[in-house]
Amino acid sequence: MPKINKVFIDCKAVMSDGAALCDSGAFNFSIISKEFAKPLFLIAPRYKFTPLYAFSQDTFNYYLSPL
């Protein structure tokens, strides 16, 4: 980690309140980069920004009727 200057991670979605839905392991990268005082950058294209708010982890796992 001493040779690393920056940490870049990607995400699945960026919510309105600034929360990010990321793959597993992203939290570990954020903790490690904080511990070594390295900047962490979240990479997300514009189409991954959503107007929804992240209330809980289960709110995106509901199955709705297609009709």
PDB file of N, CA, C and O in Angstrom:
ATOM      1  N   MET A   1       0.810  -1.207   0.000  1.00  0.00           N
ATOM      2  CA  MET A   1       0.000   0.000   0.000  1.00  0.00           C
ATOM      3  C   MET A   1       0.853   1.271   0.000  1.00  0.00           C
ATOM      4  O   MET A   1       0.356   2.293  -0.473  1.00  0.00           O
ATOM      5  N   PRO A   2       2.076   1.291   0.484  1.00  0.00           N
ATOM      6  CA  PRO A   2       2.849   2.533   0.457  1.00  0.00           C
ATOM      7  C   PRO A   2       3.144   3.042  -0.959  1.00  0.00           C
ATOM      8  O   PRO A   2       3.357   4.240  -1.147  1.00  0.00           O
ATOM      9  N   LYS A   3       3.160   2.153  -1.955  1.00  0.00           N
ATOM     10  CA  LYS A   3       3.436   2.574  -3.331  1.00  0.00           C
ATOM     11  C   LYS A   3       2.202   3.103  -4.048  1.00  0.00           C
ATOM     12  O   LYS A   3       2.322   3.688  -5.125  1.00  0.00           O
ATOM     13  N   ILE A   4       1.019   2.909  -3.473  1.00  0.00           N
ATOM     14  CA  ILE A   4      -0.232   3.325  -4.108  1.00  0.00           C
ATOM     15  C   ILE A   4      -0.535   4.773  -3.732  1.00  0.00           C
ATOM     16  O   ILE A   4      -0.453   5.148  -2.563  1.00  0.00           O
ATOM     17  N   ASN A   5      -0.889   5.591  -4.743  1.00  0.00           N
ATOM     18  CA  ASN A   5      -1.233   6.994  -4.501  1.00  0.00           C
ATOM     19  C   ASN A   5      -2.725   7.234  -4.402  1.00  0.00           C
ATOM     20  O   ASN A   5      -3.165   8.087  -3.631  1.00  0.00           O
ATOM     21  N   LYS A   6      -3.523   6.484  -5.183  1.00  0.00           N
ATOM     22  CA  LYS A   6      -4.972   6.681  -5.237  1.00  0.00           C
ATOM     23  C   LYS A   6      -5.652   5.328  -5.340  1.00  0.00           C
ATOM     24  O   LYS A   6      -5.064   4.364  -5.829  1.00  0.00           O
ATOM     25  N   VAL A   7      -6.902   5.260  -4.872  1.00  0.00           N
ATOM     26  CA  VAL A   7      -7.700   4.035  -4.977  1.00  0.00           C
ATOM     27  C   VAL A   7      -8.952   4.378  -5.776  1.00  0.00           C
ATOM     28  O   VAL A   7      -9.673   5.314  -5.431  1.00  0.00           O
ATOM     29  N   PHE A   8      -9.214   3.616  -6.852  1.00  0.00           N
ATOM     30  CA  PHE A   8     -10.389   3.815  -7.689  1.00  0.00           C
ATOM     31  C   PHE A   8     -11.285   2.593  -7.572  1.00  0.00           C
ATOM     32  O   PHE A   8     -10.809   1.464  -7.693  1.00  0.00           O
ATOM     33  N   ILE A   9     -12.589   2.804  -7.336  1.00  0.00           N
ATOM     34  CA  ILE A   9     -13.567   1.714  -7.338  1.00  0.00           C
ATOM     35  C   ILE A   9     -14.760   2.145  -8.185  1.00  0.00           C
ATOM     36  O   ILE A   9     -15.007   3.336  -8.374  1.00  0.00           O
ATOM     37  N   ASP A  10     -15.494   1.158  -8.689  1.00  0.00           N
ATOM     38  CA  ASP A  10     -16.696   1.463  -9.468  1.00  0.00           C
ATOM     39  C   ASP A  10     -17.923   1.103  -8.633  1.00  0.00           C
ATOM     40  O   ASP A  10     -17.803   0.517  -7.557  1.00  0.00           O
ATOM     41  N   CYS A  11     -19.092   1.455  -9.135  1.00  0.00           N
ATOM     42  CA  CYS A  11     -20.315   1.166  -8.386  1.00  0.00           C
ATOM     43  C   CYS A  11     -21.442   0.817  -9.343  1.00  0.00           C
ATOM     44  O   CYS A  11     -21.345   1.026 -10.552  1.00  0.00           O
ATOM     45  N   LYS A  12     -22.522   0.275  -8.769  1.00  0.00           N
ATOM     46  CA  LYS A  12     -23.702  -0.071  -9.552  1.00  0.00           C
ATOM     47  C   LYS A  12     -24.667   1.094  -9.669  1.00  0.00           C
ATOM     48  O   LYS A  12     -25.337   1.248 -10.691  1.00  0.00           O
ATOM     49  N   ALA A  13     -24.744   1.926  -8.617  1.00  0.00           N
ATOM     50  CA  ALA A  13     -25.643   3.076  -8.629  1.00  0.00           C
ATOM     51  C   ALA A  13     -25.190   4.090  -7.590  1.00  0.00           C
ATOM     52  O   ALA A  13     -24.598   3.740  -6.569  1.00  0.00           O
ATOM     53  N   VAL A  14     -25.484   5.363  -7.875  1.00  0.00           N
ATOM     54  CA  VAL A  14     -25.222   6.447  -6.931  1.00  0.00           C
ATOM     55  C   VAL A  14     -26.574   7.072  -6.605  1.00  0.00           C
ATOM     56  O   VAL A  14     -27.276   7.555  -7.493  1.00  0.00           O
ATOM     57  N   MET A  15     -26.928   7.058  -5.330  1.00  0.00           N
ATOM     58  CA  MET A  15     -28.235   7.535  -4.896  1.00  0.00           C
ATOM     59  C   MET A  15     -28.248   9.051  -4.704  1.00  0.00           C
ATOM     60  O   MET A  15     -27.199   9.694  -4.742  1.00  0.00           O
ATOM     61  N   SER A  16     -29.425   9.612  -4.499  1.00  0.00           N
ATOM     62  CA  SER A  16     -29.590  11.058  -4.318  1.00  0.00           C
ATOM     63  C   SER A  16     -28.868  11.605  -3.102  1.00  0.00           C
ATOM     64  O   SER A  16     -28.342  12.718  -3.132  1.00  0.00           O
ATOM     65  N   ASP A  17     -28.843  10.825  -2.036  1.00  0.00           N
ATOM     66  CA  ASP A  17     -28.228  11.313  -0.808  1.00  0.00           C
ATOM     67  C   ASP A  17     -26.723  11.076  -0.759  1.00  0.00           C
ATOM     68  O   ASP A  17     -26.095  11.323   0.270  1.00  0.00           O
ATOM     69  N   GLY A  18     -26.138  10.603  -1.853  1.00  0.00           N
ATOM     70  CA  GLY A  18     -24.699  10.392  -1.907  1.00  0.00           C
ATOM     71  C   GLY A  18     -24.278   8.973  -1.607  1.00  0.00           C
ATOM     72  O   GLY A  18     -23.093   8.652  -1.696  1.00  0.00           O
ATOM     73  N   ALA A  19     -25.225   8.110  -1.251  1.00  0.00           N
ATOM     74  CA  ALA A  19     -24.893   6.711  -1.000  1.00  0.00           C
ATOM     75  C   ALA A  19     -24.572   6.022  -2.318  1.00  0.00           C
ATOM     76  O   ALA A  19     -25.065   6.419  -3.373  1.00  0.00           O
ATOM     77  N   ALA A  20     -23.752   4.999  -2.250  1.00  0.00           N
ATOM     78  CA  ALA A  20     -23.375   4.256  -3.448  1.00  0.00           C
ATOM     79  C   ALA A  20     -23.647   2.777  -3.240  1.00  0.00           C
ATOM     80  O   ALA A  20     -23.324   2.223  -2.189  1.00  0.00           O
ATOM     81  N   LEU A  21     -24.240   2.138  -4.240  1.00  0.00           N
ATOM     82  CA  LEU A  21     -24.431   0.693  -4.222  1.00  0.00           C
ATOM     83  C   LEU A  21     -23.267   0.089  -4.990  1.00  0.00           C
ATOM     84  O   LEU A  21     -23.157   0.266  -6.203  1.00  0.00           O
ATOM     85  N   CYS A  22     -22.402  -0.621  -4.285  1.00  0.00           N
ATOM     86  CA  CYS A  22     -21.180  -1.157  -4.884  1.00  0.00           C
ATOM     87  C   CYS A  22     -21.148  -2.676  -4.764  1.00  0.00           C
ATOM     88  O   CYS A  22     -21.957  -3.280  -4.061  1.00  0.00           O
ATOM     89  N   ASP A  23     -20.198  -3.271  -5.464  1.00  0.00           N
ATOM     90  CA  ASP A  23     -19.975  -4.704  -5.364  1.00  0.00           C
ATOM     91  C   ASP A  23     -19.363  -5.033  -4.010  1.00  0.00           C
ATOM     92  O   ASP A  23     -18.918  -4.148  -3.280  1.00  0.00           O
ATOM     93  N   SER A  24     -19.351  -6.309  -3.694  1.00  0.00           N
ATOM     94  CA  SER A  24     -18.760  -6.726  -2.421  1.00  0.00           C
ATOM     95  C   SER A  24     -17.264  -6.439  -2.437  1.00  0.00           C
ATOM     96  O   SER A  24     -16.598  -6.608  -3.459  1.00  0.00           O
ATOM     97  N   GLY A  25     -16.757  -6.016  -1.323  1.00  0.00           N
ATOM     98  CA  GLY A  25     -15.351  -5.681  -1.204  1.00  0.00           C
ATOM     99  C   GLY A  25     -15.063  -4.198  -1.278  1.00  0.00           C
ATOM    100  O   GLY A  25     -13.961  -3.772  -0.934  1.00  0.00           O
ATOM    101  N   ALA A  26     -16.021  -3.399  -1.715  1.00  0.00           N
ATOM    102  CA  ALA A  26     -15.803  -1.954  -1.819  1.00  0.00           C
ATOM    103  C   ALA A  26     -15.630  -1.321  -0.442  1.00  0.00           C
ATOM    104  O   ALA A  26     -14.847  -0.387  -0.275  1.00  0.00           O
ATOM    105  N   PHE A  27     -16.360  -1.832   0.535  1.00  0.00           N
ATOM    106  CA  PHE A  27     -16.223  -1.304   1.898  1.00  0.00           C
ATOM    107  C   PHE A  27     -14.825  -1.586   2.440  1.00  0.00           C
ATOM    108  O   PHE A  27     -14.242  -0.753   3.134  1.00  0.00           O
ATOM    109  N   ASN A  28     -14.295  -2.762   2.121  1.00  0.00           N
ATOM    110  CA  ASN A  28     -12.939  -3.094   2.562  1.00  0.00           C
ATOM    111  C   ASN A  28     -11.908  -2.151   1.949  1.00  0.00           C
ATOM    112  O   ASN A  28     -10.979  -1.716   2.630  1.00  0.00           O
ATOM    113  N   PHE A  29     -12.071  -1.837   0.667  1.00  0.00           N
ATOM    114  CA  PHE A  29     -11.164  -0.894   0.023  1.00  0.00           C
ATOM    115  C   PHE A  29     -11.248   0.485   0.665  1.00  0.00           C
ATOM    116  O   PHE A  29     -10.233   1.164   0.821  1.00  0.00           O
ATOM    117  N   SER A  30     -12.453   0.897   1.036  1.00  0.00           N
ATOM    118  CA  SER A  30     -12.602   2.220   1.650  1.00  0.00           C
ATOM    119  C   SER A  30     -11.957   2.271   3.035  1.00  0.00           C
ATOM    120  O   SER A  30     -11.340   3.273   3.396  1.00  0.00           O
ATOM    121  N   ILE A  31     -12.098   1.203   3.804  1.00  0.00           N
ATOM    122  CA  ILE A  31     -11.478   1.162   5.135  1.00  0.00           C
ATOM    123  C   ILE A  31      -9.950   1.146   5.019  1.00  0.00           C
ATOM    124  O   ILE A  31      -9.262   1.843   5.765  1.00  0.00           O
ATOM    125  N   ILE A  32      -9.427   0.356   4.093  1.00  0.00           N
ATOM    126  CA  ILE A  32      -7.974   0.276   3.917  1.00  0.00           C
ATOM    127  C   ILE A  32      -7.403   1.599   3.421  1.00  0.00           C
ATOM    128  O   ILE A  32      -6.352   2.033   3.893  1.00  0.00           O
ATOM    129  N   SER A  33      -8.080   2.242   2.480  1.00  0.00           N
ATOM    130  CA  SER A  33      -7.572   3.525   1.978  1.00  0.00           C
ATOM    131  C   SER A  33      -7.630   4.599   3.063  1.00  0.00           C
ATOM    132  O   SER A  33      -6.767   5.477   3.108  1.00  0.00           O
ATOM    133  N   LYS A  34      -8.626   4.540   3.928  1.00  0.00           N
ATOM    134  CA  LYS A  34      -8.681   5.496   5.045  1.00  0.00           C
ATOM    135  C   LYS A  34      -7.560   5.237   6.040  1.00  0.00           C
ATOM    136  O   LYS A  34      -6.953   6.171   6.564  1.00  0.00           O
ATOM    137  N   GLU A  35      -7.294   3.978   6.294  1.00  0.00           N
ATOM    138  CA  GLU A  35      -6.249   3.610   7.255  1.00  0.00           C
ATOM    139  C   GLU A  35      -4.865   4.069   6.792  1.00  0.00           C
ATOM    140  O   GLU A  35      -4.040   4.488   7.604  1.00  0.00           O
ATOM    141  N   PHE A  36      -4.619   3.987   5.483  1.00  0.00           N
ATOM    142  CA  PHE A  36      -3.326   4.401   4.943  1.00  0.00           C
ATOM    143  C   PHE A  36      -3.329   5.842   4.440  1.00  0.00           C
ATOM    144  O   PHE A  36      -2.344   6.285   3.849  1.00  0.00           O
ATOM    145  N   ALA A  37      -4.415   6.583   4.662  1.00  0.00           N
ATOM    146  CA  ALA A  37      -4.556   7.996   4.280  1.00  0.00           C
ATOM    147  C   ALA A  37      -4.348   8.202   2.783  1.00  0.00           C
ATOM    148  O   ALA A  37      -3.624   9.105   2.364  1.00  0.00           O
ATOM    149  N   LYS A  38      -4.996   7.349   1.977  1.00  0.00           N
ATOM    150  CA  LYS A  38      -4.959   7.465   0.522  1.00  0.00           C
ATOM    151  C   LYS A  38      -6.338   7.904   0.035  1.00  0.00           C
ATOM    152  O   LYS A  38      -7.346   7.462   0.587  1.00  0.00           O
ATOM    153  N   PRO A  39      -6.410   8.763  -0.986  1.00  0.00           N
ATOM    154  CA  PRO A  39      -7.716   9.197  -1.485  1.00  0.00           C
ATOM    155  C   PRO A  39      -8.449   8.063  -2.210  1.00  0.00           C
ATOM    156  O   PRO A  39      -7.842   7.270  -2.929  1.00  0.00           O
ATOM    157  N   LEU A  40      -9.749   8.008  -2.006  1.00  0.00           N
ATOM    158  CA  LEU A  40     -10.606   7.012  -2.642  1.00  0.00           C
ATOM    159  C   LEU A  40     -11.526   7.721  -3.620  1.00  0.00           C
ATOM    160  O   LEU A  40     -12.217   8.670  -3.250  1.00  0.00           O
ATOM    161  N   PHE A  41     -11.540   7.265  -4.873  1.00  0.00           N
ATOM    162  CA  PHE A  41     -12.382   7.860  -5.908  1.00  0.00           C
ATOM    163  C   PHE A  41     -13.411   6.838  -6.357  1.00  0.00           C
ATOM    164  O   PHE A  41     -13.074   5.694  -6.662  1.00  0.00           O
ATOM    165  N   LEU A  42     -14.661   7.259  -6.395  1.00  0.00           N
ATOM    166  CA  LEU A  42     -15.753   6.417  -6.865  1.00  0.00           C
ATOM    167  C   LEU A  42     -16.019   6.768  -8.320  1.00  0.00           C
ATOM    168  O   LEU A  42     -16.339   7.913  -8.638  1.00  0.00           O
ATOM    169  N   ILE A  43     -15.886   5.787  -9.200  1.00  0.00           N
ATOM    170  CA  ILE A  43     -16.066   6.001 -10.632  1.00  0.00           C
ATOM    171  C   ILE A  43     -17.472   5.561 -11.015  1.00  0.00           C
ATOM    172  O   ILE A  43     -17.852   4.413 -10.787  1.00  0.00           O
ATOM    173  N   ALA A  44     -18.239   6.469 -11.595  1.00  0.00           N
ATOM    174  CA  ALA A  44     -19.597   6.132 -12.014  1.00  0.00           C
ATOM    175  C   ALA A  44     -19.982   6.984 -13.219  1.00  0.00           C
ATOM    176  O   ALA A  44     -19.844   8.206 -13.174  1.00  0.00           O
ATOM    177  N   PRO A  45     -20.465   6.360 -14.295  1.00  0.00           N
ATOM    178  CA  PRO A  45     -20.975   7.149 -15.414  1.00  0.00           C
ATOM    179  C   PRO A  45     -22.285   7.829 -15.042  1.00  0.00           C
ATOM    180  O   PRO A  45     -22.927   7.465 -14.058  1.00  0.00           O
ATOM    181  N   ARG A  46     -22.659   8.782 -15.809  1.00  0.00           N
ATOM    182  CA  ARG A  46     -23.821   9.607 -15.468  1.00  0.00           C
ATOM    183  C   ARG A  46     -25.133   8.823 -15.435  1.00  0.00           C
ATOM    184  O   ARG A  46     -26.034   9.177 -14.674  1.00  0.00           O
ATOM    185  N   TYR A  47     -25.261   7.777 -16.237  1.00  0.00           N
ATOM    186  CA  TYR A  47     -26.522   7.033 -16.268  1.00  0.00           C
ATOM    187  C   TYR A  47     -26.732   6.181 -15.013  1.00  0.00           C
ATOM    188  O   TYR A  47     -27.820   5.635 -14.825  1.00  0.00           O
ATOM    189  N   LYS A  48     -25.724   6.055 -14.157  1.00  0.00           N
ATOM    190  CA  LYS A  48     -25.884   5.296 -12.917  1.00  0.00           C
ATOM    191  C   LYS A  48     -26.368   6.160 -11.753  1.00  0.00           C
ATOM    192  O   LYS A  48     -26.567   5.644 -10.653  1.00  0.00           O
ATOM    193  N   PHE A  49     -26.559   7.445 -11.967  1.00  0.00           N
ATOM    194  CA  PHE A  49     -27.099   8.322 -10.932  1.00  0.00           C
ATOM    195  C   PHE A  49     -28.611   8.165 -10.909  1.00  0.00           C
ATOM    196  O   PHE A  49     -29.252   8.201 -11.960  1.00  0.00           O
ATOM    197  N   THR A  50     -29.185   7.994  -9.737  1.00  0.00           N
ATOM    198  CA  THR A  50     -30.611   7.764  -9.617  1.00  0.00           C
ATOM    199  C   THR A  50     -31.224   8.754  -8.622  1.00  0.00           C
ATOM    200  O   THR A  50     -30.550   9.152  -7.671  1.00  0.00           O
ATOM    201  N   PRO A  51     -32.467   9.157  -8.812  1.00  0.00           N
ATOM    202  CA  PRO A  51     -33.108  10.083  -7.874  1.00  0.00           C
ATOM    203  C   PRO A  51     -33.633   9.403  -6.615  1.00  0.00           C
ATOM    204  O   PRO A  51     -34.219  10.076  -5.767  1.00  0.00           O
ATOM    205  N   LEU A  52     -33.443   8.100  -6.465  1.00  0.00           N
ATOM    206  CA  LEU A  52     -33.935   7.377  -5.293  1.00  0.00           C
ATOM    207  C   LEU A  52     -33.012   7.589  -4.099  1.00  0.00           C
ATOM    208  O   LEU A  52     -31.854   7.980  -4.246  1.00  0.00           O
ATOM    209  N   TYR A  53     -33.550   7.322  -2.921  1.00  0.00           N
ATOM    210  CA  TYR A  53     -32.773   7.390  -1.684  1.00  0.00           C
ATOM    211  C   TYR A  53     -32.530   5.976  -1.175  1.00  0.00           C
ATOM    212  O   TYR A  53     -33.373   5.097  -1.354  1.00  0.00           O
ATOM    213  N   ALA A  54     -31.411   5.756  -0.556  1.00  0.00           N
ATOM    214  CA  ALA A  54     -31.084   4.451   0.003  1.00  0.00           C
ATOM    215  C   ALA A  54     -31.622   4.371   1.423  1.00  0.00           C
ATOM    216  O   ALA A  54     -31.001   4.885   2.353  1.00  0.00           O
ATOM    217  N   PHE A  55     -32.776   3.730   1.597  1.00  0.00           N
ATOM    218  CA  PHE A  55     -33.345   3.580   2.931  1.00  0.00           C
ATOM    219  C   PHE A  55     -32.783   2.357   3.630  1.00  0.00           C
ATOM    220  O   PHE A  55     -32.385   2.436   4.793  1.00  0.00           O
ATOM    221  N   SER A  56     -32.746   1.247   2.950  1.00  0.00           N
ATOM    222  CA  SER A  56     -32.171   0.036   3.519  1.00  0.00           C
ATOM    223  C   SER A  56     -31.671  -0.842   2.384  1.00  0.00           C
ATOM    224  O   SER A  56     -31.955  -0.592   1.212  1.00  0.00           O
ATOM    225  N   GLN A  57     -30.932  -1.860   2.747  1.00  0.00           N
ATOM    226  CA  GLN A  57     -30.360  -2.734   1.735  1.00  0.00           C
ATOM    227  C   GLN A  57     -31.427  -3.569   1.039  1.00  0.00           C
ATOM    228  O   GLN A  57     -31.238  -3.969  -0.110  1.00  0.00           O
ATOM    229  N   ASP A  58     -32.534  -3.839   1.704  1.00  0.00           N
ATOM    230  CA  ASP A  58     -33.568  -4.710   1.151  1.00  0.00           C
ATOM    231  C   ASP A  58     -34.540  -4.006   0.221  1.00  0.00           C
ATOM    232  O   ASP A  58     -35.358  -4.678  -0.407  1.00  0.00           O
ATOM    233  N   THR A  59     -34.490  -2.693   0.105  1.00  0.00           N
ATOM    234  CA  THR A  59     -35.477  -1.993  -0.709  1.00  0.00           C
ATOM    235  C   THR A  59     -35.306  -2.274  -2.201  1.00  0.00           C
ATOM    236  O   THR A  59     -36.240  -2.045  -2.970  1.00  0.00           O
ATOM    237  N   PHE A  60     -34.154  -2.756  -2.629  1.00  0.00           N
ATOM    238  CA  PHE A  60     -33.925  -3.017  -4.045  1.00  0.00           C
ATOM    239  C   PHE A  60     -34.106  -4.494  -4.387  1.00  0.00           C
ATOM    240  O   PHE A  60     -33.858  -4.900  -5.522  1.00  0.00           O
ATOM    241  N   ASN A  61     -34.534  -5.296  -3.417  1.00  0.00           N
ATOM    242  CA  ASN A  61     -34.695  -6.719  -3.649  1.00  0.00           C
ATOM    243  C   ASN A  61     -36.150  -7.145  -3.754  1.00  0.00           C
ATOM    244  O   ASN A  61     -36.444  -8.340  -3.744  1.00  0.00           O
ATOM    245  N   TYR A  62     -37.060  -6.194  -3.854  1.00  0.00           N
ATOM    246  CA  TYR A  62     -38.476  -6.552  -3.974  1.00  0.00           C
ATOM    247  C   TYR A  62     -38.771  -6.996  -5.403  1.00  0.00           C
ATOM    248  O   TYR A  62     -38.269  -6.420  -6.368  1.00  0.00           O
ATOM    249  N   TYR A  63     -39.593  -8.029  -5.513  1.00  0.00           N
ATOM    250  CA  TYR A  63     -40.021  -8.498  -6.823  1.00  0.00           C
ATOM    251  C   TYR A  63     -41.423  -7.972  -7.075  1.00  0.00           C
ATOM    252  O   TYR A  63     -42.346  -8.298  -6.328  1.00  0.00           O
ATOM    253  N   LEU A  64     -41.594  -7.184  -8.088  1.00  0.00           N
ATOM    254  CA  LEU A  64     -42.905  -6.607  -8.409  1.00  0.00           C
ATOM    255  C   LEU A  64     -43.536  -7.378  -9.555  1.00  0.00           C
ATOM    256  O   LEU A  64     -42.842  -8.013 -10.349  1.00  0.00           O
ATOM    257  N   SER A  65     -44.845  -7.315  -9.632  1.00  0.00           N
ATOM    258  CA  SER A  65     -45.570  -7.978 -10.709  1.00  0.00           C
ATOM    259  C   SER A  65     -45.285  -7.271 -12.033  1.00  0.00           C
ATOM    260  O   SER A  65     -45.290  -6.041 -12.079  1.00  0.00           O
ATOM    261  N   PRO A  66     -45.038  -8.015 -13.106  1.00  0.00           N
ATOM    262  CA  PRO A  66     -44.773  -7.380 -14.394  1.00  0.00           C
ATOM    263  C   PRO A  66     -46.017  -6.809 -15.054  1.00  0.00           C
ATOM    264  O   PRO A  66     -45.914  -6.122 -16.071  1.00  0.00           O
ATOM    265  N   LEU A  67     -47.204  -7.083 -14.490  1.00  0.00           N
ATOM    266  CA  LEU A  67     -48.446  -6.608 -15.107  1.00  0.00           C
ATOM    267  C   LEU A  67     -48.870  -5.266 -14.592  1.00  0.00           C
ATOM    268  O   LEU A  67     -49.897  -4.738 -15.018  1.00  0.00           O
TER     269      LEU A  67
END
